[in-house]
Amino acid sequence: MQHTENHLIELLPKTVRKRFLALCEPFELVLSAELSVRGTQLSHAYFPRSGFISLVIDIDSHPPLEVGMVGREAMLGSELVLGEAKTPWRAVVQGAGSCWRIEAQVFRKAMEEMPALEDLLQRTLMIRLHQQSLASACERFHPIGQRLARWLLMSQDRAQTDQFHVTQEFISLMLGVRRVGVTKAASDFQKDGLIEYHRGELKVLDRAGLEAESCSCYEADKLLHSELMAMKT
């Protein structure tokens, strides 16, 4: 059965969770919709319940590059914890779904009035900072095949299904590599029976096999998230 609630909201004490949700509104995550623009302040914070969002950096004339991914385990807008901070990336819906949305000013006031919420969101900001550092190192040092396996695993985790729609062109943009490299790595995965891909529809056939092909960053990212979310302040 698929989960239908955001993990961060689930972690809040029951009374705080009820108060917080009363301030939120349901919002649909439409495929390819942009939820934030680089260099501007977010108007809302988003807590995905299903679907997922890519955080994309645009630099000069270079193709866009994915530097993060947000699903039901996290939120879009952790920079709002810092106050009037401008977002450093574009946030693009990569997997359609639903979320809870809360207006930025209301969100900041809620943090002031709910210490448990503020504590939780400070930890999510720390996680985001660590994840960005890990993503930068992964892009620099790990080969395409390992990075593709990691990206597919992360996407499957957030899509909450073995099958999702994605094009090789989109993957190449997210990984910041030429499409021919993605095509070669994906072809190898198909030959090894790890995935099935046809006309934009990708299905994970052997998750354990993909985990074996992935770089260490996938497990490191999961461990980091678990440790920081369990941290007491």
Summary of the structure (lengths in Angstrom):
residues: 233
radius of gyration: 17.7
end to end distance: 33.2
largest distance: 55.0
contacts: 723
relative contact order: 0.15
helix: 48%
strand: 22%
